[in-house]
Amino acid sequence: MALLRLLTARLERLSVDSIWARRAGGLRGSLIRALESIDSGATLSADQLDILIEKSFLILRSAAREIPDAEAQWRKLKGQV
């Protein structure tokens, strides 16, 4: 449960400028529905949860690759001065 909540929060924080944000929105909705189902006492199969978790990590990894390396940019700027 804690991992599902963490992934939901992380997917929500993706920049709207990211191409991954739209994909994350649908997946986030699925995670929220899964959490609500579990909170209401329903059981979800381990396979369903594994798929949601794997897809969440895939989107988060892909979005992270879009983040520019601030340290490399800083070194580049220092070298130009």
PDB file with one MODEL, atoms N, CA, C and O in Angstrom:
MODEL        1
ATOM      1  N   MET A   1       0.824  -1.196   0.000  1.00  0.00           N
ATOM      2  CA  MET A   1       0.000   0.000   0.000  1.00  0.00           C
ATOM      3  C   MET A   1       0.865   1.257   0.000  1.00  0.00           C
ATOM      4  O   MET A   1       0.590   2.213  -0.725  1.00  0.00           O
ATOM      5  N   ALA A   2       1.909   1.243   0.818  1.00  0.00           N
ATOM      6  CA  ALA A   2       2.768   2.425   0.900  1.00  0.00           C
ATOM      7  C   ALA A   2       3.449   2.694  -0.437  1.00  0.00           C
ATOM      8  O   ALA A   2       3.588   3.848  -0.843  1.00  0.00           O
ATOM      9  N   LEU A   3       3.872   1.635  -1.123  1.00  0.00           N
ATOM     10  CA  LEU A   3       4.511   1.806  -2.421  1.00  0.00           C
ATOM     11  C   LEU A   3       3.531   2.365  -3.442  1.00  0.00           C
ATOM     12  O   LEU A   3       3.895   3.232  -4.236  1.00  0.00           O
ATOM     13  N   LEU A   4       2.304   1.886  -3.432  1.00  0.00           N
ATOM     14  CA  LEU A   4       1.292   2.409  -4.358  1.00  0.00           C
ATOM     15  C   LEU A   4       1.029   3.884  -4.111  1.00  0.00           C
ATOM     16  O   LEU A   4       0.886   4.658  -5.056  1.00  0.00           O
ATOM     17  N   ARG A   5       0.966   4.273  -2.855  1.00  0.00           N
ATOM     18  CA  ARG A   5       0.745   5.688  -2.523  1.00  0.00           C
ATOM     19  C   ARG A   5       1.942   6.546  -2.948  1.00  0.00           C
ATOM     20  O   ARG A   5       1.771   7.651  -3.464  1.00  0.00           O
ATOM     21  N   LEU A   6       3.142   6.029  -2.726  1.00  0.00           N
ATOM     22  CA  LEU A   6       4.343   6.758  -3.129  1.00  0.00           C
ATOM     23  C   LEU A   6       4.392   6.940  -4.647  1.00  0.00           C
ATOM     24  O   LEU A   6       4.676   8.033  -5.137  1.00  0.00           O
ATOM     25  N   LEU A   7       4.117   5.876  -5.380  1.00  0.00           N
ATOM     26  CA  LEU A   7       4.131   5.974  -6.847  1.00  0.00           C
ATOM     27  C   LEU A   7       3.073   6.946  -7.342  1.00  0.00           C
ATOM     28  O   LEU A   7       3.318   7.713  -8.274  1.00  0.00           O
ATOM     29  N   THR A   8       1.899   6.917  -6.723  1.00  0.00           N
ATOM     30  CA  THR A   8       0.830   7.843  -7.108  1.00  0.00           C
ATOM     31  C   THR A   8       1.283   9.285  -6.923  1.00  0.00           C
ATOM     32  O   THR A   8       1.056  10.128  -7.791  1.00  0.00           O
ATOM     33  N   ALA A   9       1.915   9.565  -5.804  1.00  0.00           N
ATOM     34  CA  ALA A   9       2.395  10.925  -5.524  1.00  0.00           C
ATOM     35  C   ALA A   9       3.497  11.331  -6.502  1.00  0.00           C
ATOM     36  O   ALA A   9       3.519  12.468  -6.972  1.00  0.00           O
ATOM     37  N   ARG A  10       4.395  10.423  -6.806  1.00  0.00           N
ATOM     38  CA  ARG A  10       5.498  10.740  -7.725  1.00  0.00           C
ATOM     39  C   ARG A  10       4.990  10.982  -9.139  1.00  0.00           C
ATOM     40  O   ARG A  10       5.472  11.885  -9.823  1.00  0.00           O
ATOM     41  N   LEU A  11       4.029  10.190  -9.580  1.00  0.00           N
ATOM     42  CA  LEU A  11       3.468  10.386 -10.919  1.00  0.00           C
ATOM     43  C   LEU A  11       2.749  11.724 -11.016  1.00  0.00           C
ATOM     44  O   LEU A  11       2.748  12.360 -12.070  1.00  0.00           O
ATOM     45  N   GLU A  12       2.138  12.151  -9.915  1.00  0.00           N
ATOM     46  CA  GLU A  12       1.427  13.429  -9.902  1.00  0.00           C
ATOM     47  C   GLU A  12       2.393  14.600 -10.072  1.00  0.00           C
ATOM     48  O   GLU A  12       2.012  15.645 -10.598  1.00  0.00           O
ATOM     49  N   ARG A  13       3.624  14.434  -9.637  1.00  0.00           N
ATOM     50  CA  ARG A  13       4.594  15.532  -9.640  1.00  0.00           C
ATOM     51  C   ARG A  13       5.335  15.691 -10.963  1.00  0.00           C
ATOM     52  O   ARG A  13       6.166  16.591 -11.091  1.00  0.00           O
ATOM     53  N   LEU A  14       5.058  14.847 -11.943  1.00  0.00           N
ATOM     54  CA  LEU A  14       5.737  14.994 -13.226  1.00  0.00           C
ATOM     55  C   LEU A  14       5.368  16.324 -13.868  1.00  0.00           C
ATOM     56  O   LEU A  14       4.223  16.768 -13.796  1.00  0.00           O
ATOM     57  N   SER A  15       6.340  16.940 -14.486  1.00  0.00           N
ATOM     58  CA  SER A  15       6.125  18.229 -15.140  1.00  0.00           C
ATOM     59  C   SER A  15       5.116  18.086 -16.263  1.00  0.00           C
ATOM     60  O   SER A  15       5.141  17.112 -17.016  1.00  0.00           O
ATOM     61  N   VAL A  16       4.229  19.061 -16.370  1.00  0.00           N
ATOM     62  CA  VAL A  16       3.247  19.020 -17.456  1.00  0.00           C
ATOM     63  C   VAL A  16       3.922  19.165 -18.808  1.00  0.00           C
ATOM     64  O   VAL A  16       3.321  18.854 -19.836  1.00  0.00           O
ATOM     65  N   ASP A  17       5.163  19.633 -18.821  1.00  0.00           N
ATOM     66  CA  ASP A  17       5.906  19.758 -20.068  1.00  0.00           C
ATOM     67  C   ASP A  17       6.442  18.416 -20.550  1.00  0.00           C
ATOM     68  O   ASP A  17       6.852  18.286 -21.703  1.00  0.00           O
ATOM     69  N   SER A  18       6.439  17.432 -19.679  1.00  0.00           N
ATOM     70  CA  SER A  18       6.967  16.119 -20.018  1.00  0.00           C
ATOM     71  C   SER A  18       5.979  15.362 -20.893  1.00  0.00           C
ATOM     72  O   SER A  18       4.769  15.416 -20.674  1.00  0.00           O
ATOM     73  N   ILE A  19       6.508  14.658 -21.881  1.00  0.00           N
ATOM     74  CA  ILE A  19       5.622  13.826 -22.711  1.00  0.00           C
ATOM     75  C   ILE A  19       5.061  12.665 -21.890  1.00  0.00           C
ATOM     76  O   ILE A  19       4.083  12.029 -22.283  1.00  0.00           O
ATOM     77  N   TRP A  20       5.680  12.403 -20.771  1.00  0.00           N
ATOM     78  CA  TRP A  20       5.255  11.290 -19.928  1.00  0.00           C
ATOM     79  C   TRP A  20       4.118  11.679 -18.994  1.00  0.00           C
ATOM     80  O   TRP A  20       3.490  10.800 -18.403  1.00  0.00           O
ATOM     81  N   ALA A  21       3.839  12.956 -18.844  1.00  0.00           N
ATOM     82  CA  ALA A  21       2.812  13.406 -17.906  1.00  0.00           C
ATOM     83  C   ALA A  21       1.426  12.896 -18.293  1.00  0.00           C
ATOM     84  O   ALA A  21       0.654  12.494 -17.423  1.00  0.00           O
ATOM     85  N   ARG A  22       1.109  12.907 -19.552  1.00  0.00           N
ATOM     86  CA  ARG A  22      -0.218  12.443 -19.986  1.00  0.00           C
ATOM     87  C   ARG A  22      -0.367  10.950 -19.727  1.00  0.00           C
ATOM     88  O   ARG A  22      -1.404  10.491 -19.249  1.00  0.00           O
ATOM     89  N   ARG A  23       0.678  10.202 -20.047  1.00  0.00           N
ATOM     90  CA  ARG A  23       0.637   8.760 -19.791  1.00  0.00           C
ATOM     91  C   ARG A  23       0.539   8.485 -18.298  1.00  0.00           C
ATOM     92  O   ARG A  23      -0.148   7.561 -17.863  1.00  0.00           O
ATOM     93  N   ALA A  24       1.232   9.298 -17.533  1.00  0.00           N
ATOM     94  CA  ALA A  24       1.213   9.124 -16.079  1.00  0.00           C
ATOM     95  C   ALA A  24      -0.176   9.400 -15.506  1.00  0.00           C
ATOM     96  O   ALA A  24      -0.569   8.793 -14.510  1.00  0.00           O
ATOM     97  N   GLY A  25      -0.916  10.312 -16.131  1.00  0.00           N
ATOM     98  CA  GLY A  25      -2.245  10.652 -15.631  1.00  0.00           C
ATOM     99  C   GLY A  25      -3.182   9.459 -15.630  1.00  0.00           C
ATOM    100  O   GLY A  25      -3.887   9.221 -14.649  1.00  0.00           O
ATOM    101  N   GLY A  26      -3.192   8.717 -16.710  1.00  0.00           N
ATOM    102  CA  GLY A  26      -4.052   7.536 -16.780  1.00  0.00           C
ATOM    103  C   GLY A  26      -3.621   6.463 -15.804  1.00  0.00           C
ATOM    104  O   GLY A  26      -4.455   5.834 -15.153  1.00  0.00           O
ATOM    105  N   LEU A  27      -2.336   6.257 -15.705  1.00  0.00           N
ATOM    106  CA  LEU A  27      -1.813   5.261 -14.791  1.00  0.00           C
ATOM    107  C   LEU A  27      -2.075   5.670 -13.340  1.00  0.00           C
ATOM    108  O   LEU A  27      -2.395   4.831 -12.498  1.00  0.00           O
ATOM    109  N   ARG A  28      -1.938   6.942 -13.064  1.00  0.00           N
ATOM    110  CA  ARG A  28      -2.216   7.450 -11.722  1.00  0.00           C
ATOM    111  C   ARG A  28      -3.671   7.194 -11.347  1.00  0.00           C
ATOM    112  O   ARG A  28      -3.972   6.832 -10.210  1.00  0.00           O
ATOM    113  N   GLY A  29      -4.561   7.381 -12.299  1.00  0.00           N
ATOM    114  CA  GLY A  29      -5.974   7.084 -12.057  1.00  0.00           C
ATOM    115  C   GLY A  29      -6.191   5.614 -11.722  1.00  0.00           C
ATOM    116  O   GLY A  29      -6.988   5.282 -10.845  1.00  0.00           O
ATOM    117  N   SER A  30      -5.488   4.746 -12.416  1.00  0.00           N
ATOM    118  CA  SER A  30      -5.586   3.312 -12.132  1.00  0.00           C
ATOM    119  C   SER A  30      -5.052   2.989 -10.738  1.00  0.00           C
ATOM    120  O   SER A  30      -5.622   2.166 -10.021  1.00  0.00           O
ATOM    121  N   LEU A  31      -3.958   3.642 -10.362  1.00  0.00           N
ATOM    122  CA  LEU A  31      -3.406   3.431  -9.026  1.00  0.00           C
ATOM    123  C   LEU A  31      -4.382   3.901  -7.947  1.00  0.00           C
ATOM    124  O   LEU A  31      -4.560   3.234  -6.928  1.00  0.00           O
ATOM    125  N   ILE A  32      -5.003   5.039  -8.177  1.00  0.00           N
ATOM    126  CA  ILE A  32      -5.966   5.569  -7.204  1.00  0.00           C
ATOM    127  C   ILE A  32      -7.156   4.618  -7.070  1.00  0.00           C
ATOM    128  O   ILE A  32      -7.611   4.348  -5.959  1.00  0.00           O
ATOM    129  N   ARG A  33      -7.661   4.111  -8.197  1.00  0.00           N
ATOM    130  CA  ARG A  33      -8.776   3.163  -8.145  1.00  0.00           C
ATOM    131  C   ARG A  33      -8.365   1.886  -7.401  1.00  0.00           C
ATOM    132  O   ARG A  33      -9.150   1.333  -6.632  1.00  0.00           O
ATOM    133  N   ALA A  34      -7.146   1.429  -7.632  1.00  0.00           N
ATOM    134  CA  ALA A  34      -6.659   0.235  -6.937  1.00  0.00           C
ATOM    135  C   ALA A  34      -6.585   0.497  -5.432  1.00  0.00           C
ATOM    136  O   ALA A  34      -6.998  -0.345  -4.634  1.00  0.00           O
ATOM    137  N   LEU A  35      -6.067   1.646  -5.050  1.00  0.00           N
ATOM    138  CA  LEU A  35      -5.987   1.989  -3.627  1.00  0.00           C
ATOM    139  C   LEU A  35      -7.375   2.076  -2.995  1.00  0.00           C
ATOM    140  O   LEU A  35      -7.588   1.602  -1.879  1.00  0.00           O
ATOM    141  N   GLU A  36      -8.308   2.682  -3.712  1.00  0.00           N
ATOM    142  CA  GLU A  36      -9.676   2.791  -3.195  1.00  0.00           C
ATOM    143  C   GLU A  36     -10.311   1.417  -3.037  1.00  0.00           C
ATOM    144  O   GLU A  36     -11.028   1.163  -2.069  1.00  0.00           O
ATOM    145  N   SER A  37     -10.045   0.535  -3.988  1.00  0.00           N
ATOM    146  CA  SER A  37     -10.575  -0.828  -3.897  1.00  0.00           C
ATOM    147  C   SER A  37     -10.010  -1.550  -2.682  1.00  0.00           C
ATOM    148  O   SER A  37     -10.740  -2.214  -1.946  1.00  0.00           O
ATOM    149  N   ILE A  38      -8.708  -1.415  -2.480  1.00  0.00           N
ATOM    150  CA  ILE A  38      -8.065  -2.069  -1.338  1.00  0.00           C
ATOM    151  C   ILE A  38      -8.585  -1.481  -0.028  1.00  0.00           C
ATOM    152  O   ILE A  38      -8.838  -2.211   0.930  1.00  0.00           O
ATOM    153  N   ASP A  39      -8.743  -0.151   0.008  1.00  0.00           N
ATOM    154  CA  ASP A  39      -9.258   0.503   1.219  1.00  0.00           C
ATOM    155  C   ASP A  39     -10.678   0.052   1.549  1.00  0.00           C
ATOM    156  O   ASP A  39     -11.063   0.006   2.717  1.00  0.00           O
ATOM    157  N   SER A  40     -11.460  -0.282   0.512  1.00  0.00           N
ATOM    158  CA  SER A  40     -12.842  -0.707   0.742  1.00  0.00           C
ATOM    159  C   SER A  40     -12.939  -2.190   1.074  1.00  0.00           C
ATOM    160  O   SER A  40     -14.030  -2.717   1.292  1.00  0.00           O
ATOM    161  N   GLY A  41     -11.785  -2.861   1.112  1.00  0.00           N
ATOM    162  CA  GLY A  41     -11.790  -4.263   1.503  1.00  0.00           C
ATOM    163  C   GLY A  41     -11.678  -5.248   0.365  1.00  0.00           C
ATOM    164  O   GLY A  41     -11.591  -6.453   0.602  1.00  0.00           O
ATOM    165  N   ALA A  42     -11.677  -4.772  -0.859  1.00  0.00           N
ATOM    166  CA  ALA A  42     -11.541  -5.667  -2.014  1.00  0.00           C
ATOM    167  C   ALA A  42     -10.103  -6.156  -2.113  1.00  0.00           C
ATOM    168  O   ALA A  42      -9.183  -5.515  -1.604  1.00  0.00           O
ATOM    169  N   THR A  43      -9.924  -7.262  -2.752  1.00  0.00           N
ATOM    170  CA  THR A  43      -8.571  -7.779  -2.962  1.00  0.00           C
ATOM    171  C   THR A  43      -8.238  -7.707  -4.437  1.00  0.00           C
ATOM    172  O   THR A  43      -9.066  -8.031  -5.287  1.00  0.00           O
ATOM    173  N   LEU A  44      -7.045  -7.290  -4.731  1.00  0.00           N
ATOM    174  CA  LEU A  44      -6.552  -7.259  -6.105  1.00  0.00           C
ATOM    175  C   LEU A  44      -5.494  -8.337  -6.241  1.00  0.00           C
ATOM    176  O   LEU A  44      -4.765  -8.635  -5.294  1.00  0.00           O
ATOM    177  N   SER A  45      -5.420  -8.910  -7.414  1.00  0.00           N
ATOM    178  CA  SER A  45      -4.431  -9.966  -7.610  1.00  0.00           C
ATOM    179  C   SER A  45      -3.028  -9.370  -7.616  1.00  0.00           C
ATOM    180  O   SER A  45      -2.829  -8.204  -7.958  1.00  0.00           O
ATOM    181  N   ALA A  46      -2.080 -10.182  -7.236  1.00  0.00           N
ATOM    182  CA  ALA A  46      -0.682  -9.747  -7.226  1.00  0.00           C
ATOM    183  C   ALA A  46      -0.244  -9.374  -8.635  1.00  0.00           C
ATOM    184  O   ALA A  46       0.566  -8.463  -8.811  1.00  0.00           O
ATOM    185  N   ASP A  47      -0.772 -10.071  -9.643  1.00  0.00           N
ATOM    186  CA  ASP A  47      -0.421  -9.758 -11.031  1.00  0.00           C
ATOM    187  C   ASP A  47      -0.878  -8.356 -11.412  1.00  0.00           C
ATOM    188  O   ASP A  47      -0.143  -7.618 -12.070  1.00  0.00           O
ATOM    189  N   GLN A  48      -2.087  -7.986 -11.003  1.00  0.00           N
ATOM    190  CA  GLN A  48      -2.594  -6.647 -11.303  1.00  0.00           C
ATOM    191  C   GLN A  48      -1.727  -5.578 -10.656  1.00  0.00           C
ATOM    192  O   GLN A  48      -1.384  -4.577 -11.285  1.00  0.00           O
ATOM    193  N   LEU A  49      -1.382  -5.796  -9.410  1.00  0.00           N
ATOM    194  CA  LEU A  49      -0.554  -4.826  -8.700  1.00  0.00           C
ATOM    195  C   LEU A  49       0.846  -4.747  -9.299  1.00  0.00           C
ATOM    196  O   LEU A  49       1.411  -3.660  -9.427  1.00  0.00           O
ATOM    197  N   ASP A  50       1.404  -5.898  -9.664  1.00  0.00           N
ATOM    198  CA  ASP A  50       2.732  -5.912 -10.289  1.00  0.00           C
ATOM    199  C   ASP A  50       2.751  -5.125 -11.582  1.00  0.00           C
ATOM    200  O   ASP A  50       3.709  -4.400 -11.850  1.00  0.00           O
ATOM    201  N   ILE A  51       1.713  -5.255 -12.385  1.00  0.00           N
ATOM    202  CA  ILE A  51       1.637  -4.522 -13.656  1.00  0.00           C
ATOM    203  C   ILE A  51       1.597  -3.018 -13.392  1.00  0.00           C
ATOM    204  O   ILE A  51       2.310  -2.253 -14.041  1.00  0.00           O
ATOM    205  N   LEU A  52       0.769  -2.596 -12.447  1.00  0.00           N
ATOM    206  CA  LEU A  52       0.683  -1.170 -12.116  1.00  0.00           C
ATOM    207  C   LEU A  52       2.019  -0.637 -11.609  1.00  0.00           C
ATOM    208  O   LEU A  52       2.437   0.459 -11.984  1.00  0.00           O
ATOM    209  N   ILE A  53       2.681  -1.400 -10.768  1.00  0.00           N
ATOM    210  CA  ILE A  53       3.960  -0.969 -10.208  1.00  0.00           C
ATOM    211  C   ILE A  53       5.026  -0.907 -11.296  1.00  0.00           C
ATOM    212  O   ILE A  53       5.775   0.068 -11.366  1.00  0.00           O
ATOM    213  N   GLU A  54       5.106  -1.918 -12.135  1.00  0.00           N
ATOM    214  CA  GLU A  54       6.098  -1.937 -13.215  1.00  0.00           C
ATOM    215  C   GLU A  54       5.898  -0.772 -14.173  1.00  0.00           C
ATOM    216  O   GLU A  54       6.860  -0.102 -14.548  1.00  0.00           O
ATOM    217  N   LYS A  55       4.660  -0.528 -14.570  1.00  0.00           N
ATOM    218  CA  LYS A  55       4.379   0.583 -15.483  1.00  0.00           C
ATOM    219  C   LYS A  55       4.705   1.929 -14.839  1.00  0.00           C
ATOM    220  O   LYS A  55       5.195   2.842 -15.504  1.00  0.00           O
ATOM    221  N   SER A  56       4.432   2.043 -13.553  1.00  0.00           N
ATOM    222  CA  SER A  56       4.743   3.292 -12.840  1.00  0.00           C
ATOM    223  C   SER A  56       6.235   3.558 -12.850  1.00  0.00           C
ATOM    224  O   SER A  56       6.667   4.670 -13.153  1.00  0.00           O
ATOM    225  N   PHE A  57       7.024   2.547 -12.523  1.00  0.00           N
ATOM    226  CA  PHE A  57       8.475   2.718 -12.529  1.00  0.00           C
ATOM    227  C   PHE A  57       8.997   3.000 -13.934  1.00  0.00           C
ATOM    228  O   PHE A  57       9.933   3.782 -14.097  1.00  0.00           O
ATOM    229  N   LEU A  58       8.412   2.380 -14.938  1.00  0.00           N
ATOM    230  CA  LEU A  58       8.832   2.631 -16.324  1.00  0.00           C
ATOM    231  C   LEU A  58       8.622   4.095 -16.701  1.00  0.00           C
ATOM    232  O   LEU A  58       9.509   4.724 -17.278  1.00  0.00           O
ATOM    233  N   ILE A  59       7.459   4.631 -16.378  1.00  0.00           N
ATOM    234  CA  ILE A  59       7.171   6.030 -16.694  1.00  0.00           C
ATOM    235  C   ILE A  59       8.077   6.963 -15.901  1.00  0.00           C
ATOM    236  O   ILE A  59       8.595   7.936 -16.450  1.00  0.00           O
ATOM    237  N   LEU A  60       8.274   6.679 -14.619  1.00  0.00           N
ATOM    238  CA  LEU A  60       9.139   7.531 -13.804  1.00  0.00           C
ATOM    239  C   LEU A  60      10.588   7.510 -14.297  1.00  0.00           C
ATOM    240  O   LEU A  60      11.248   8.548 -14.326  1.00  0.00           O
ATOM    241  N   ARG A  61      11.082   6.332 -14.683  1.00  0.00           N
ATOM    242  CA  ARG A  61      12.446   6.252 -15.233  1.00  0.00           C
ATOM    243  C   ARG A  61      12.551   7.030 -16.540  1.00  0.00           C
ATOM    244  O   ARG A  61      13.522   7.754 -16.764  1.00  0.00           O
ATOM    245  N   SER A  62      11.563   6.880 -17.388  1.00  0.00           N
ATOM    246  CA  SER A  62      11.580   7.575 -18.683  1.00  0.00           C
ATOM    247  C   SER A  62      11.517   9.083 -18.499  1.00  0.00           C
ATOM    248  O   SER A  62      12.212   9.822 -19.197  1.00  0.00           O
ATOM    249  N   ALA A  63      10.695   9.544 -17.572  1.00  0.00           N
ATOM    250  CA  ALA A  63      10.591  10.981 -17.309  1.00  0.00           C
ATOM    251  C   ALA A  63      11.891  11.512 -16.713  1.00  0.00           C
ATOM    252  O   ALA A  63      12.306  12.630 -17.018  1.00  0.00           O
ATOM    253  N   ALA A  64      12.528  10.716 -15.871  1.00  0.00           N
ATOM    254  CA  ALA A  64      13.783  11.150 -15.248  1.00  0.00           C
ATOM    255  C   ALA A  64      14.880  11.332 -16.297  1.00  0.00           C
ATOM    256  O   ALA A  64      15.756  12.182 -16.137  1.00  0.00           O
ATOM    257  N   ARG A  65      14.839  10.554 -17.346  1.00  0.00           N
ATOM    258  CA  ARG A  65      15.853  10.684 -18.404  1.00  0.00           C
ATOM    259  C   ARG A  65      15.741  12.014 -19.136  1.00  0.00           C
ATOM    260  O   ARG A  65      16.704  12.460 -19.760  1.00  0.00           O
ATOM    261  N   GLU A  66      14.580  12.647 -19.067  1.00  0.00           N
ATOM    262  CA  GLU A  66      14.383  13.942 -19.721  1.00  0.00           C
ATOM    263  C   GLU A  66      14.953  15.097 -18.909  1.00  0.00           C
ATOM    264  O   GLU A  66      15.148  16.189 -19.443  1.00  0.00           O
ATOM    265  N   ILE A  67      15.219  14.874 -17.643  1.00  0.00           N
ATOM    266  CA  ILE A  67      15.702  15.943 -16.773  1.00  0.00           C
ATOM    267  C   ILE A  67      17.149  16.244 -17.138  1.00  0.00           C
ATOM    268  O   ILE A  67      17.989  15.344 -17.141  1.00  0.00           O
ATOM    269  N   PRO A  68      17.444  17.499 -17.445  1.00  0.00           N
ATOM    270  CA  PRO A  68      18.822  17.835 -17.817  1.00  0.00           C
ATOM    271  C   PRO A  68      19.766  17.690 -16.622  1.00  0.00           C
ATOM    272  O   PRO A  68      19.373  17.867 -15.469  1.00  0.00           O
ATOM    273  N   ASP A  69      21.000  17.367 -16.928  1.00  0.00           N
ATOM    274  CA  ASP A  69      22.032  17.214 -15.907  1.00  0.00           C
ATOM    275  C   ASP A  69      22.528  18.606 -15.522  1.00  0.00           C
ATOM    276  O   ASP A  69      23.282  19.229 -16.269  1.00  0.00           O
ATOM    277  N   ALA A  70      22.102  19.089 -14.359  1.00  0.00           N
ATOM    278  CA  ALA A  70      22.438  20.448 -13.921  1.00  0.00           C
ATOM    279  C   ALA A  70      23.939  20.606 -13.710  1.00  0.00           C
ATOM    280  O   ALA A  70      24.497  21.661 -14.010  1.00  0.00           O
ATOM    281  N   GLU A  71      24.588  19.585 -13.206  1.00  0.00           N
ATOM    282  CA  GLU A  71      26.029  19.681 -12.957  1.00  0.00           C
ATOM    283  C   GLU A  71      26.803  19.797 -14.269  1.00  0.00           C
ATOM    284  O   GLU A  71      27.751  20.576 -14.360  1.00  0.00           O
ATOM    285  N   ALA A  72      26.413  19.040 -15.268  1.00  0.00           N
ATOM    286  CA  ALA A  72      27.084  19.120 -16.573  1.00  0.00           C
ATOM    287  C   ALA A  72      26.872  20.492 -17.199  1.00  0.00           C
ATOM    288  O   ALA A  72      27.785  21.052 -17.805  1.00  0.00           O
ATOM    289  N   GLN A  73      25.676  21.026 -17.053  1.00  0.00           N
ATOM    290  CA  GLN A  73      25.405  22.355 -17.588  1.00  0.00           C
ATOM    291  C   GLN A  73      26.234  23.394 -16.856  1.00  0.00           C
ATOM    292  O   GLN A  73      26.720  24.338 -17.479  1.00  0.00           O
ATOM    293  N   TRP A  74      26.408  23.246 -15.545  1.00  0.00           N
ATOM    294  CA  TRP A  74      27.200  24.182 -14.758  1.00  0.00           C
ATOM    295  C   TRP A  74      28.661  24.143 -15.208  1.00  0.00           C
ATOM    296  O   TRP A  74      29.287  25.188 -15.388  1.00  0.00           O
ATOM    297  N   ARG A  75      29.195  22.949 -15.386  1.00  0.00           N
ATOM    298  CA  ARG A  75      30.580  22.820 -15.844  1.00  0.00           C
ATOM    299  C   ARG A  75      30.753  23.439 -17.232  1.00  0.00           C
ATOM    300  O   ARG A  75      31.774  24.067 -17.512  1.00  0.00           O
ATOM    301  N   LYS A  76      29.789  23.266 -18.070  1.00  0.00           N
ATOM    302  CA  LYS A  76      29.840  23.832 -19.416  1.00  0.00           C
ATOM    303  C   LYS A  76      29.839  25.358 -19.348  1.00  0.00           C
ATOM    304  O   LYS A  76      30.592  26.013 -20.068  1.00  0.00           O
ATOM    305  N   LEU A  77      29.006  25.916 -18.496  1.00  0.00           N
ATOM    306  CA  LEU A  77      28.950  27.375 -18.344  1.00  0.00           C
ATOM    307  C   LEU A  77      30.266  27.917 -17.767  1.00  0.00           C
ATOM    308  O   LEU A  77      30.759  28.953 -18.213  1.00  0.00           O
ATOM    309  N   LYS A  78      30.820  27.230 -16.799  1.00  0.00           N
ATOM    310  CA  LYS A  78      32.073  27.661 -16.195  1.00  0.00           C
ATOM    311  C   LYS A  78      33.208  27.615 -17.225  1.00  0.00           C
ATOM    312  O   LYS A  78      34.108  28.455 -17.198  1.00  0.00           O
ATOM    313  N   GLY A  79      33.165  26.658 -18.110  1.00  0.00           N
ATOM    314  CA  GLY A  79      34.203  26.530 -19.135  1.00  0.00           C
ATOM    315  C   GLY A  79      34.110  27.624 -20.192  1.00  0.00           C
ATOM    316  O   GLY A  79      35.103  27.938 -20.849  1.00  0.00           O
ATOM    317  N   GLN A  80      32.926  28.204 -20.359  1.00  0.00           N
ATOM    318  CA  GLN A  80      32.756  29.243 -21.368  1.00  0.00           C
ATOM    319  C   GLN A  80      33.177  30.610 -20.860  1.00  0.00           C
ATOM    320  O   GLN A  80      33.394  31.520 -21.661  1.00  0.00           O
ATOM    321  N   VAL A  81      33.295  30.778 -19.566  1.00  0.00           N
ATOM    322  CA  VAL A  81      33.628  32.080 -18.991  1.00  0.00           C
ATOM    323  C   VAL A  81      35.097  32.373 -19.117  1.00  0.00           C
ATOM    324  O   VAL A  81      35.555  33.430 -18.685  1.00  0.00           O
TER     325      VAL A  81
ENDMDL
END
